Amino acid sequence: MLKTVTFTLMHFCIAFGVTYALTGSIAASGLVAAIEPLCNSVGFYYHEKIWQRIEGRSAPAEERATHAWLHHQA
């Protein structure tokens, strides 16, 4: 959990710093730093779903999990 918290903090700081460097606005930087990680998380969720389908098609039928979570538990 600590790794997740520190990664999130790093992500927030990078988003804030880049936006501040480009705009010079603390308000815009704070807004982007708050919203961008949320959008990135949603995008990552769908990215993983797509890759699970792609990887599932390449596996033989007997090796395919019926649900993505089952595949990771094996």
C-alpha positions in Angstrom: 0.0 0.0 0.0 2.9 2.4 0.8 4.2 1.9 -2.8 0.8 2.9 -4.2 0.6 6.0 -2.0 4.1 7.1 -2.9 3.5 6.5 -6.7 0.2 8.5 -6.5 2.0 11.4 -4.7 4.8 11.3 -7.3 2.2 11.3 -10.2 0.4 14.3 -8.6 3.7 16.2 -8.2 4.8 15.6 -11.8 1.4 16.6 -13.2 1.4 19.7 -11.0 5.0 20.6 -12.0 4.5 20.1 -15.7 1.3 22.1 -15.8 2.8 24.9 -13.7 5.8 25.0 -16.0 3.6 25.3 -19.1 0.9 27.7 -17.7 2.4 29.4 -14.6 -1.0 29.0 -13.0 -1.3 27.3 -9.6 -5.1 26.9 -10.0 -4.7 25.2 -13.4 -1.8 23.0 -12.1 -3.9 21.9 -9.1 -6.9 21.1 -11.3 -4.8 19.1 -13.7 -2.9 17.3 -10.9 -6.3 16.3 -9.3 -8.1 15.2 -12.5 -5.3 13.7 -14.7 -4.6 10.7 -12.3 -8.3 9.9 -12.2 -8.6 9.9 -16.0 -5.4 7.9 -16.3 -6.8 5.3 -13.9 -10.0 4.9 -15.9 -8.0 4.7 -19.1 -5.7 2.0 -17.5 -8.8 0.0 -16.5 -10.0 -0.2 -20.1 -6.5 -0.8 -21.4 -6.2 -3.9 -19.2 -9.6 -5.2 -20.3 -8.6 -4.9 -23.9 -5.3 -6.6 -23.3 -7.0 -9.4 -21.4 -9.2 -10.1 -24.4 -6.2 -10.0 -26.8 -4.2 -12.4 -24.6 -7.2 -14.6 -24.1 -7.6 -15.1 -27.8 -4.0 -16.2 -28.2 -4.2 -18.9 -25.5 -5.6 -22.3 -26.2 -9.2 -22.7 -25.2 -8.5 -25.1 -22.3 -6.0 -22.5 -20.8 -8.4 -19.5 -21.0 -9.9 -18.4 -17.7 -13.6 -17.7 -17.6 -13.0 -14.5 -15.7 -9.9 -12.3 -15.6 -9.5 -12.7 -11.8 -9.4 -16.5 -12.1 -6.4 -16.3 -14.5 -4.3 -14.4 -11.9 -5.1 -16.8 -9.1 -3.8 -19.8 -10.8 
